[in-house]
């Protein structure tokens, strides 16, 4: 069973302590940090890279909902979110930012555990949807619907994030494949000498790049923008090519 690293965020001390206690008594959860405001939470998420954030919504300066929207825009910052709030009218808005669940205060440990189990199931399914079976990194297996599909690395053009799924775009003779796995999880498995994250939504095969500009990569007729966070790393690669 996976162990999920968690951060608890709530501006009410008693509510924060309750979530901390629930996390600590759940075997597959690990409390890595807690705080009482969303601004500090953003820094902690960057530092700790948690799998799951239990996030209050109504907080001063920056609300939990605003933090969730900001996280969606930050490359690599993709923890699962379970909202904790005393107000039920945020439920629909919560799902718009891909929150896994929504706990209405006061909630019981049974309700908390149900939400945590939901996150665990999603995480384990995503992890099980990827396997590397070639010692020399010649191919990967991705779970596509109900079967494992063998994908040679040399046939991958680029990989695109589509929320909880990735689409692997293959050479012109084949259709792309869709798998339930995060771009971050797939990035960690691919050989860094052959593939590079260039945008929060794209990984490219370095061998398939046909042309480059200051801010873009071209693979065939597809133009992919290089994100601000990745420009320096990509420039290092380009400088080696142009020497």
Protein Blocks (a to p, Z undefined) as FASTA:
>chain_A
ZZdddddddfbfklmmmmmmmmmmpmkbccfbdcfbfklmmmmmmmnopabdcddfbdgh
iafklmmmmmmmpghiacdcddddfbfklmmmmmmnopabdcdddddfklmmmmmmmmmm
mmmmmmmmpccfbfnlpaccddehjaccdddfklpmbdcdehjaccddddfkbccddddd
dfklmmmmpcfklgccfbfkbccdfklpmbdcfkbccehjbccdddfklmmmmmmmmmmm
mZZ
